Structure formats: C-alpha cells, structure tokens
C-alpha cells in the first residue's frame, strides 16, 4: 500500500500531488531487471529502496500534477533499464544493510 508523500503546503497550496512520472515505470520494470541482473539474489529492503531512488536520480525527472498537460516524450524502457543496471551494480558493490 502506498502512502502519500508528506510535503507541507506552501502558502496554502497543496504540493503533494506532484509526481515524477518515472516512479511507476521504474517500479514496474524493477522485478524483471533484478531477476536478470542478480538471479535468485535476496535483496535487502534498503537495497531495493536504494536501487529505486538511485535509478530515479540517474534519469531526467518527468514531473506532472493534476490538470497538467503532458506532452509525450517519455523515456524508452531501454534507457530506464540501462540506468537501473547501473544502480544495481552500485548498490551490490556498496550495500546498505538494515542490521548494520
């Protein structure tokens, strides 16, 4: 279950509805790519969060809010996968462990 982003209003204007459109695409592509890159590997929850966040940081942001006009120049899945491979490589080389 997802929880709303906790972003305080600015001058009474709600900002929490603004989203990076890549978030859902990255999360959708992650399971398959993780199995390709590290078959059978049991990722720590913090590793998965790090891979997700790092992948988003490596991609150009695609922000939108309710009522905005979105001109379709979405990133190809191959570009997302390429950046996710880089994120997996970095996280596996420098894991964050919740028990450490």
Secondary structure, DSSP 4 states (H G I P E B T S, - for coil): ---------BTTB--TT-EETHHHHHHHHHHHHHHHHSTT----HHHHHHHHHHHHHHSPP-EE-TT------PPPHHHHHHHHHHHHHHHHHS---TT-
